[in-house]
Amino acid sequence: MEEDFLLLNPGPVPVTDEVSAAMDEPMVSHRSAAFEAVYERAQDGLDYIFEQSTLDGSSTATSGGGTSLLLNGTASMGMEAAVANLVGDGGHVVALVNGKFGRRFARIAERYADVTRVEVPWGESIPLADVRAVVTEETDVVTMVHNETSTGLLNPVAGVGAVADEYDARFVVDGVTSIGGDVFELDAWNVDIAVTDAQKALAAPPGISAMYVTDEVKDDLDGESAPFYEDLEWHLRKSESHQTPFTSAVPLFRAMAVAVEDIVEETMPTRIARHRRQAAAFRAGFTAMGLDLFADATGETELSNTVTSVSLPDAVSGDDADAFFDGVDARNVSISGGQGHLGGTIFRVSNMGGLPDSAILRGVRTVGEAMADAGVDVDVDAGIAAAEDELDVTETASADD
């Protein structure tokens, strides 16, 4: 019997039936009290996620508060809004790049400011000494990606935030594939604006995003310097009445409200621990069967706890990669290949959202079987056993979860 479809891409991720059902409710005006109640629910849940993403549930915004905003666009909109509202003509941005999304942040900033890139090959760690060498008193903003989705690296936000703070530069962080699934400490890391996306660890449908604007940075915002649609001063004013400046994507906001309420119910400490356990299972499973992880975590950089990247063996790399990916598809599972020049070089799987442990084990098994079918010598049983050890479950038992 064919197994149900399993989505293991690094976004969009599976959503619950309750999240899907929320989008089917009767339409209301985005200026109605009914919608304002939805926005407030979503905002309250996001406040919790942004402000308590720790393993012990303690506050991440101890020295001051901030405001969670919902945006009618994906996180690229939030990334641009943050830079455009903080940098005027002649401003200086330091952008850290070690993957596709760090590069995207740099490209966004280059439309508004003079940008100095701190760049290393995709999948390698960014040395903090390189950051310190280019951030100066003239630097207005430092941008970086916390969890680089394209490579599976967890970058050293804490260290970079300390450098930015030392030079009084504003620090803007893409937390798209970490916030809602891993530790993210606003205050300790000196983060001024954090951005995340609905369809990643928040486990909501794609199309909208969220950002957290600290109170300390609000006076530095200049909405007149930003695109009309991305004026954060305007967004902040409208958020006080639980609205957006423009027509809101009502069904998506409803879905977001339910998704973040599910996270509040699970609690961030529990959710973070689950994501870390499942990521460890993916890593253990793939390496035990004989595959090599792709990313190279050194210094303060770590391997991601939400996205795992694995090098494709020579037998299924380049033009031969289709044999492997077709085998995965045939088993009704969806994973992702590499992006940009990493196409045909790696594959990526995600454990973001609310996946049960049985999905992790099925992902390991599917990859192993597809590799074997494509002619790669792997030990599927060893991979499953190693993943089970990390999860402390058996595949049969977890399938009943």
C-alpha positions as CSV (number, residue, x, y, z in Angstrom):
1,M,0.0,0.0,0.0
2,E,1.4,3.4,-1.0
3,E,2.3,5.6,2.0
4,D,0.8,9.1,2.3
5,F,2.7,12.0,0.8
6,L,5.5,13.3,3.0
7,L,6.8,16.8,2.5
8,L,10.4,17.1,3.8
9,N,11.4,20.2,1.8
10,P,13.0,23.1,3.8
11,G,9.8,25.1,3.2
12,P,6.9,25.1,2.7
13,V,6.5,22.5,5.4
14,P,3.3,20.5,6.3
15,V,0.5,22.3,8.1
16,T,-2.1,20.8,10.4
17,D,-5.7,20.2,9.5
18,E,-6.7,23.0,11.9
19,V,-4.3,25.5,10.2
20,S,-5.8,24.5,6.8
21,A,-9.4,24.7,8.1
22,A,-8.8,28.2,9.4
23,M,-8.4,29.4,5.8
24,D,-11.8,28.1,4.8
25,E,-13.8,30.3,7.2
26,P,-16.1,33.0,5.7
27,M,-14.3,36.1,4.4
28,V,-14.4,39.2,6.5
29,S,-13.2,42.8,5.9
30,H,-9.5,43.4,6.8
31,R,-10.8,46.5,8.6
32,S,-13.4,44.6,10.7
33,A,-13.2,43.8,14.4
34,A,-13.2,40.2,13.5
35,F,-10.0,40.6,11.5
36,E,-8.4,42.7,14.2
37,A,-9.0,39.8,16.6
38,V,-7.2,37.5,14.3
39,Y,-4.2,39.8,13.9
40,E,-4.1,40.2,17.7
41,R,-4.0,36.5,18.2
42,A,-1.3,36.0,15.7
43,Q,0.7,38.9,17.1
44,D,0.4,37.6,20.7
45,G,1.7,34.2,19.6
46,L,4.6,35.8,17.6
47,D,5.5,37.9,20.7
48,Y,5.9,34.7,22.6
49,I,7.9,33.0,19.9
50,F,10.3,35.9,19.4
51,E,10.6,36.7,23.1
52,Q,10.9,33.2,24.6
53,S,12.9,31.1,22.1
54,T,15.1,29.5,24.7
55,L,15.6,26.1,26.1
56,D,14.4,27.1,29.5
57,G,11.6,29.4,28.4
58,S,13.3,32.5,29.8
59,S,12.9,35.9,28.1
60,T,15.1,36.8,25.1
61,A,14.2,40.5,25.4
62,T,15.2,41.2,29.0
63,S,16.4,44.8,28.5
64,G,13.4,46.0,26.5
65,G,10.5,45.0,24.4
66,G,9.5,45.3,20.9
67,T,6.7,44.8,18.4
68,S,5.8,41.7,16.3
69,L,4.6,42.7,12.8
70,L,2.8,40.6,10.2
71,L,3.7,41.4,6.6
72,N,1.7,40.8,3.4
73,G,4.7,39.2,1.7
74,T,7.3,36.5,2.2
75,A,10.5,37.2,4.3
76,S,12.3,38.8,1.4
77,M,9.9,41.7,1.9
78,G,10.8,41.9,5.6
79,M,14.6,41.7,4.8
80,E,14.2,44.6,2.3
81,A,12.0,46.6,4.7
82,A,14.5,46.3,7.5
83,V,17.4,47.6,5.4
84,A,15.4,50.3,3.5
85,N,14.0,51.8,6.7
86,L,17.4,51.9,8.4
87,V,19.8,53.0,5.7
88,G,19.7,56.4,4.0
89,D,21.7,57.6,1.0
90,G,25.4,57.0,1.5
91,G,24.9,54.5,4.3
92,H,27.1,51.6,4.9
93,V,26.0,47.9,5.3
94,V,28.2,44.9,6.1
95,A,26.6,41.8,4.7
96,L,27.7,38.3,5.7
97,V,27.5,35.7,2.9
98,N,28.0,31.9,3.1
99,G,25.0,30.7,1.2
100,K,22.1,31.7,-1.1
101,F,20.2,33.7,1.4
102,G,23.1,35.6,2.8
103,R,23.8,36.6,-0.8
104,R,20.2,37.6,-1.2
105,F,20.5,39.9,1.8
106,A,23.6,41.5,0.4
107,R,21.9,42.0,-3.0
108,I,18.9,43.7,-1.3
109,A,21.2,46.0,0.7
110,E,23.1,46.9,-2.5
111,R,20.0,48.7,-3.8
112,Y,20.1,51.1,-0.8
113,A,23.6,51.4,0.5
114,D,27.3,50.9,0.0
115,V,27.8,47.3,0.9
116,T,30.9,45.4,2.2
117,R,30.5,41.7,1.9
118,V,32.2,39.2,4.2
119,E,32.0,36.2,2.0
120,V,33.2,32.6,2.1
121,P,32.3,29.6,-0.1
122,W,28.8,28.3,0.5
123,G,28.8,25.8,3.3
124,E,31.8,27.2,5.1
125,S,32.0,29.1,8.4
126,I,32.4,32.8,8.5
127,P,35.3,33.8,10.7
128,L,34.4,36.4,13.3
129,A,37.8,38.0,12.7
130,D,36.8,38.8,9.1
131,V,33.7,40.5,10.4
132,R,35.6,42.6,12.9
133,A,38.0,43.7,10.2
134,V,35.3,45.5,8.2
135,V,32.7,46.8,10.7
136,T,33.6,50.4,11.5
137,E,32.1,53.4,13.2
138,E,30.7,54.3,9.8
139,T,28.7,51.1,9.5
140,D,25.0,51.6,9.8
141,V,23.7,48.1,9.5
142,V,25.1,44.5,9.7
143,T,23.0,41.8,8.0
144,M,23.3,38.1,8.4
145,V,21.4,34.8,8.1
146,H,21.1,32.8,11.3
147,N,20.2,29.5,9.7
148,E,21.5,29.3,6.2
149,T,18.8,27.2,4.5
150,S,20.8,26.5,1.3
151,T,23.6,24.7,3.2
152,G,22.4,23.7,6.6
153,L,24.7,25.9,8.7
154,L,23.8,27.7,11.9
155,N,25.8,30.9,11.8
156,P,27.3,32.7,14.8
157,V,24.8,35.4,15.4
158,A,25.9,36.0,19.0
159,G,29.5,36.8,18.0
160,V,28.5,39.0,15.1
161,G,25.9,40.8,17.2
162,A,28.6,41.6,19.7
163,V,30.8,43.2,17.0
164,A,27.8,45.2,15.7
165,D,27.0,46.4,19.2
166,E,30.6,47.5,19.8
167,Y,30.4,49.9,16.8
168,D,26.8,51.0,17.4
169,A,25.6,49.4,14.1
170,R,22.1,48.1,13.8
171,F,21.9,44.3,13.5
172,V,19.3,42.7,11.2
173,V,19.0,39.0,11.2
174,D,17.2,36.6,8.9
175,G,15.8,33.9,11.2
176,V,13.6,32.4,8.5
177,T,14.5,28.8,9.2
178,S,15.4,29.0,12.9
179,I,12.7,31.2,14.6
180,G,10.0,28.9,15.8
181,G,12.3,25.9,15.8
182,D,15.5,26.7,17.5
183,V,17.1,29.1,20.1
184,F,17.0,32.8,19.0
185,E,18.0,35.3,21.7
186,L,17.1,38.9,20.8
187,D,18.8,40.7,23.7
188,A,21.8,38.5,24.3
189,W,22.7,38.6,20.6
190,N,22.0,42.4,20.2
191,V,19.5,41.8,17.5
192,D,17.6,44.9,16.5
193,I,15.3,43.5,13.8
194,A,14.5,39.8,13.2
195,V,12.7,38.4,10.2
196,T,11.0,35.0,9.7
197,D,8.6,33.4,7.3
198,A,5.2,31.7,7.7
199,Q,6.0,28.5,5.8
200,K,9.1,27.5,7.7
201,A,9.4,26.5,11.4
202,L,6.1,28.4,12.2
203,A,4.3,25.7,10.0
204,A,1.8,28.1,8.4
205,P,1.1,28.4,4.7
206,P,3.4,30.5,2.5
207,G,2.6,34.1,1.5
208,I,3.0,36.2,4.6
209,S,5.9,36.7,7.0
210,A,6.7,38.2,10.4
211,M,9.3,40.5,11.9
212,Y,10.2,41.7,15.4
213,V,11.2,45.3,15.7
214,T,12.8,46.2,19.1
215,D,11.8,49.3,20.8
216,E,15.4,50.5,20.8
217,V,15.6,50.6,17.0
218,K,12.2,52.3,16.3
219,D,13.6,55.8,16.5
220,D,16.1,55.0,13.7
221,L,13.4,53.9,11.2
222,D,12.8,56.3,8.3
223,G,9.7,55.1,6.4
224,E,10.2,57.8,3.8
225,S,13.4,56.1,2.6
226,A,11.7,52.8,2.1
227,P,9.4,51.5,-0.6
228,F,5.8,52.8,-0.1
229,Y,4.6,49.2,0.8
230,E,7.4,48.6,3.3
231,D,7.2,51.8,5.4
232,L,7.8,50.2,8.8
233,E,6.7,53.4,10.7
234,W,3.4,53.0,9.0
235,H,3.2,49.2,9.8
236,L,4.0,49.9,13.4
237,R,1.3,52.5,13.7
238,K,-1.3,50.3,12.1
239,S,-0.3,47.4,14.3
240,E,-1.4,49.3,17.3
241,S,-5.0,48.7,16.1
242,H,-4.2,45.2,14.9
243,Q,-4.2,46.0,11.2
244,T,-1.8,46.3,8.3
245,P,-1.5,49.5,6.2
246,F,-3.0,47.7,3.2
247,T,-5.4,44.9,2.4
248,S,-4.5,41.9,4.5
249,A,-4.3,38.3,3.3
250,V,-7.2,37.4,5.6
251,P,-7.1,33.6,5.2
252,L,-3.3,33.5,5.6
253,F,-3.5,35.6,8.8
254,R,-6.1,33.2,10.2
255,A,-3.8,30.3,9.5
256,M,-0.9,32.0,11.1
257,A,-2.9,32.7,14.2
258,V,-3.7,29.0,14.6
259,A,-0.2,27.9,13.8
260,V,1.5,30.2,16.4
261,E,-1.1,29.2,19.0
262,D,-0.1,25.6,18.5
263,I,3.5,26.6,19.2
264,V,2.4,28.4,22.4
265,E,0.6,25.2,23.5
266,E,3.6,23.0,22.7
267,T,6.0,25.6,24.3
268,M,9.2,26.8,22.8
269,P,11.5,24.7,25.0
270,T,9.7,21.5,24.0
271,R,9.7,22.5,20.4
272,I,13.4,23.4,20.3
273,A,14.3,20.2,22.0
274,R,12.2,18.2,19.5
275,H,13.8,20.0,16.5
276,R,17.3,19.3,17.9
277,R,16.6,15.7,18.5
278,Q,15.1,15.2,15.0
279,A,18.0,17.0,13.3
280,A,20.5,14.8,15.2
281,A,18.6,11.8,14.0
282,F,18.8,12.9,10.4
283,R,22.5,13.5,10.7
284,A,23.2,10.2,12.5
285,G,21.0,8.2,10.1
286,F,22.6,9.6,6.9
287,T,26.2,9.3,8.2
288,A,25.6,5.8,9.6
289,M,24.4,4.5,6.2
290,G,27.6,5.9,4.6
291,L,26.8,9.4,3.3
292,D,28.7,12.6,4.1
293,L,27.2,15.7,5.5
294,F,27.9,18.8,3.3
295,A,28.3,21.8,5.5
296,D,31.6,22.5,7.4
297,A,30.9,23.9,10.8
298,T,34.0,25.3,12.5
299,G,34.6,27.9,15.2
300,E,31.3,29.3,16.6
301,T,29.3,28.0,13.6
302,E,27.2,24.9,14.1
303,L,25.2,22.5,12.0
304,S,21.6,23.5,11.6
305,N,18.9,22.0,13.8
306,T,16.1,22.4,11.2
307,V,17.8,21.7,7.8
308,T,20.2,18.9,7.0
309,S,22.4,19.0,3.9
310,V,24.1,15.9,2.5
311,S,26.6,15.5,-0.2
312,L,25.5,13.4,-3.1
313,P,27.9,10.5,-3.8
314,D,29.7,10.5,-7.2
315,A,27.4,7.8,-8.5
316,V,24.3,10.1,-8.3
317,S,25.9,13.5,-8.6
318,G,25.7,16.0,-11.5
319,D,23.6,14.8,-14.4
320,D,23.1,11.4,-12.6
321,A,21.3,12.9,-9.7
322,D,17.9,12.3,-11.3
323,A,18.1,8.6,-10.6
324,F,18.2,9.3,-6.9
325,F,15.6,12.0,-6.8
326,D,13.3,9.9,-8.9
327,G,13.6,7.1,-6.4
328,V,12.6,9.5,-3.6
329,D,9.6,10.8,-5.6
330,A,8.5,7.2,-6.3
331,R,8.2,6.6,-2.6
332,N,5.9,9.6,-2.3
333,V,8.4,11.8,-0.4
334,S,9.6,15.3,-1.4
335,I,13.1,16.5,-0.6
336,S,15.1,19.3,-2.1
337,G,18.3,19.4,-4.1
338,G,21.0,22.0,-3.9
339,Q,20.4,25.6,-5.0
340,G,22.5,27.6,-7.5
341,H,25.9,26.0,-8.1
342,L,25.1,23.3,-5.5
343,G,22.5,21.7,-7.9
344,G,23.5,18.1,-8.5
345,T,25.9,18.3,-5.5
346,I,23.8,18.0,-2.4
347,F,20.3,17.1,-1.2
348,R,18.5,18.8,1.7
349,V,15.8,17.7,4.1
350,S,13.9,19.6,6.7
351,N,12.5,18.7,10.1
352,M,10.8,22.1,10.6
353,G,7.3,22.5,12.0
354,G,5.4,19.7,13.7
355,L,6.7,16.5,12.1
356,P,6.4,13.3,14.2
357,D,9.5,11.2,14.8
358,S,8.1,8.6,12.4
359,A,8.5,11.1,9.5
360,I,12.2,11.5,10.3
361,L,12.7,7.7,10.2
362,R,10.7,7.4,7.0
363,G,12.9,10.2,5.5
364,V,16.1,8.3,6.4
365,R,14.7,5.0,5.1
366,T,13.5,6.6,1.8
367,V,16.9,8.3,1.1
368,G,18.7,5.0,1.8
369,E,16.4,2.9,-0.4
370,A,16.6,5.5,-3.2
371,M,20.4,5.6,-3.0
372,A,20.5,1.8,-3.2
373,D,18.2,1.7,-6.1
374,A,20.4,4.2,-7.9
375,G,23.5,2.0,-7.4
376,V,25.0,3.6,-4.3
377,D,26.4,1.2,-1.7
378,V,24.6,2.2,1.5
379,D,23.6,0.4,4.7
380,V,20.0,1.4,5.1
381,D,19.4,-0.7,8.2
382,A,22.4,1.0,10.0
383,G,21.0,4.4,9.1
384,I,17.6,3.6,10.5
385,A,19.1,2.1,13.7
386,A,21.3,5.2,14.2
387,A,18.3,7.5,13.7
388,E,16.2,5.5,16.1
389,D,18.9,5.7,18.8
390,E,18.8,9.5,18.5
391,L,15.0,9.5,18.7
392,D,14.8,6.8,21.3
393,V,12.0,5.2,19.3
394,T,11.4,2.3,16.9
395,E,10.0,2.9,13.4
396,T,7.1,0.6,14.2
397,A,6.2,2.4,17.4
398,S,6.6,5.9,16.0
399,A,4.4,5.1,13.1
400,D,1.5,4.8,15.6
401,D,2.1,8.4,16.9
